[in-house]
C-alpha cells in the first residue's frame, strides 16, 4: 500500500523536484520548436519544406500540448502580416493595448479563429488529411486531456503542475510576449512600416521568435537572425534537420551582391536596391544619418544639443510610426541643422523610389540616377560615400 501511494505521489518516473523542472522545460521547449519550425516557418511562410516524419511529429505534439489547429494558427498569423498594426490586425498591441495582449492574447486568438472569412482567405495549403479532418481539428481537447493523464502517470501529483505550465506556455510566450512585447519594446535592425521589435538578440527561450523585427523585414525567410551577433536556435534546429535529410530550406533573407567595379546606376542597380530596400535603409541609417547626427552633436551647445542627442532615434524611425509629439521634436531639430535636414530629405526621397515601383522601369532608373547625382552634389561626405556604394548594388555577381 505504501509503495502504491509513493508511486501515485511521485509517478512512475519518481523524479526529484529539480528533475521534474528540467523535464518540464524540455517539453515546453519542444512545443516552442514545434510552433516556430512547423507552424510558423514551414506552414505559414513556406520558408522550408519538412519531411513527413518531423512534420507529423510537430503536428501531433502541438495537438497534445496546445490543442491548436494548424489552419487556424496559420490563417491568423498570415492575416497579422497582411493587416499589421491596423484595426484588422488580430493581435496588435497598438490596437488592443499591451496589457490585453499579455493577459488575454489567447482569447484574441480564439476569437479570430471563429471568423470564417479569416480561415477562408488566409488558411490555404494547410494539412487536410484524414487525421486532420477526423482527429486533430474536430477533437482538439482530446490531445491535452491525454497529456494530462500521461503527466500524472509519469510525475504523480507534480504532473498537474507540469500540465498547467504546458497549457500556459504558448498563450504566455507566443500570444503574450511575441505578439505583445514584440510590437512594443526592443531594438530594431530594420525600419519596417510596422512596430515590430527584436526583444533580445539571442533567440533561445522562444525558439528564435525573439527576433521579431527581423522576421517582419524578411517574412518568408526560414532564418530569423540577421546580424552576426544574433542567435536563432530555431534556425540551428532547421540546419540539423536539413543535414539529416529531414528538411529543405527554400528561402532565407539574401545578402545584396556588391559589384565594386560598377560606375553607373543601371536597371540591375534599381532592381537590387528595391529588392534589398530594408538593408539599404539600415545602411543609410548607420552610414549617413548616424554619422551626420554625431557631427552635429559635436558642434552643438546648450538645450539644442540635449534635444539633438535625444532625436537620433527619430531620424531613423519609420516616418509613419511617429506620433505628433515625435514629429514636432523632429521638425525642431531639422529646422536648426541644414545638414540633418538635407540627409533626412534624401532618406525620404530614396524611400519614395521603391514606393513608386508601379511606374515604368525607365522612370525608376531615372529617379535613382538623379538621386545619386544630386546626393553627390550636396557636398556632405557621408551622403556622397553612400551614393557611391549604392551604385555597387547588383542582383548579378561580377
Helices and strands as residue ranges (DSSP letters): H 2-10, H 17-33, I 34-44, E 48-50, H 52-65, H 70-82, H 93-96, H 98-113, H 116-122, H 130-131, I 132-136, H 140-155, H 158-170, I 171-178, H 179-180, G 181-183, E 202-203, H 212-217, E 231-232, H 233-243, E 247-249, E 257-258, H 267-275, H 277-284, I 285-289, H 290-299, H 302-310, H 312-316, G 319-321, H 324-335, H 338-355, H 361-376, H 381-390, E 393-394
